[in-house]
Amino acid sequence: MGQVVTLGELLDAAASHREAGHTIALANGCFDLLHVGHVRYLSGAAEQADRLIVAINSDAMVTALKGPGQPILPSEERAELVAALAMVDYVVVFSTPTVAGLLDELKPDVHCKGTDYTVDTVPEREVVRRYGGRMMIVGDPKDHSTQGLLTRIAERLRDPARS
């Protein structure tokens, strides 16, 4: 089971892993309601390095990105759920529009993004290129989303026969 850590704790842990010769991958996202797309994304990210760090958007950033009503779960709970996944080593919450600042501090060997991106559309691509990391697009096609899950739940609540 992974650990939910502060930025300082994460940087210390990453330094220890590097000293031990381990490679590090970073994946990031909102992870509001966990679904199979999240698991497939994080599994793909974990395959890219010895250790997987997941950066989770703060509540304020999720609201800014997704709109009013989200997140459904607060960041502490989202972080705990993601940390419970076997492939995750560390989870940290970040409060900026992109994960560029964390990438710049952490300098993971691999920055992983989902299939809704290409290497050329990753917002942080220049940061990763500057420090010499690589980017990987991982996971299954973007057929799953928290919004889609919420819509299905609402439909079932309105009409239970639709199951």
N, C-alpha and C positions, 0 to 999 in steps of 0.2 A: 504494500500500500504506500502511495506517495505521501509527501508531506506538504502542508500549506505553510509557506515561509514568507518572511519579509524580503525586501530587496537585498538588504545587507546579508541576511542569512543565505540567500540564494547565491550571491556573489562569492561568499566564503565556500559554500558547498561546491560551486562550479570550479573554483580554483583547486580544491582538493581532488576533484574528479580529473581535472586536467593533469595534475601532478601524477596521478595514478595511470595516466595514459588513456583515459576514456574520452570518447567523442561526445558532443552535446548537440541535441536538436531542440529547437524552440518552435512550438506551435502556439497559436493564439486564437481567441474568439470570445464570444459572449457566453455560450454554453448555458443558455437560460433553462430550457427543459431538455434534458439529455435524451437523445434519440439515436437510432442506428447510424445515421450519417456522422454524428460526432464520434462514435466508437470506431467506425471505419477510417475516419480522418486521423484520429489519434493512433490507431494501429499502424497506419501507413507512416506516420511521422516517427513512431517508435522504431520502425525498421531502418531508419536512416542513421541512427547513432546508438551509442551505448547507453546514454541517459536521455530521457525526455523531460523537458520543462514545458509546462503549459502556462501561458499568461492569459488571465481572464480579465475582460473589461470590467471596470468599476460600474456600479449602478448608474451613476450619472452619465457615463459614456454609453452604456446600453440604451438609456433613454434618448440620448442625443442621436444615436445611430438608428434605433428601431422605432422611436416615437413613444408617445404617452402610453402607459399601461405596461411597459416593459422596463425592467425585467419583471418576471413573475416571481422569481426567487432572488433573495438578496445575495450579494457577492460572496459572503461567508459560506452560505449553503451551497452555492454553485461551485465554489472552490473545494469544499469538502467532498462533494459528489464526484468531481473530476479526479481528485486525489485518490479516491477509492478504486479507480480503474487500475487494473494490474499493470498496464503498460506505462503508467505515469509515475515519474520519480518525484517531481516537485511542481507545485502550483504557486503562482504569485499573482496578485491582483494589480493591474496598472490603470492609471487614471488619465491617460492622454489619448488623443484621437487615433493615433497609430502606435505601433509597438517599436517605432524607430529608436527612441531613446533607450529602451531596454536592450535592443539589439546592439546599440553602440557601446553600452556598458558591459554587457555579457559576452558579446562576440561569439555566439554559438557557431559550431562548425556548419550547421545546416539550419536554415530558416524554412519551415514547412508551411505551405498554404493549401487551402482546399481547391477543388476542381472548378470553383467559380472564378478562379484566377488563371492566368498564364504567367510564365516567368517574367514576361514583359509588362504585365499589369500589376504586379505586386507593388503596393505603395512604398514599401521599404527597400526596394531593389537596389537603389544607389548606396544606401548604408551598408548593405550586405556586400556589395561589390567592393566598396571602399576598404573594408577591413579584410577582404579575401575569403569570405564565407561562400557557401553555395546555397541555392534555393531549390526546393523540390516541391512539385505539385503532387499532393497525395490524397488518397481517399476515393470514394466512389463518386459517380456523377451527382451533381447537386439536385437530387430528387427528394431530399428530406429537408425540412426546416421547422423551427419552432413555431413560426406563424402558421404553417400548414397543419401542424399538430393541433394548435389551438383552434383552428377552423374546424377540423374533424371532430374535436371534442364538443365544440359548440353545436355542430350539426347533430351529433348523437344525442346531446341533451335535449334539443328541440324535438327530435324525432327518433326515439330509441329503436324503432323498427328498421332504420337504415343500416343497422349492423349487418 
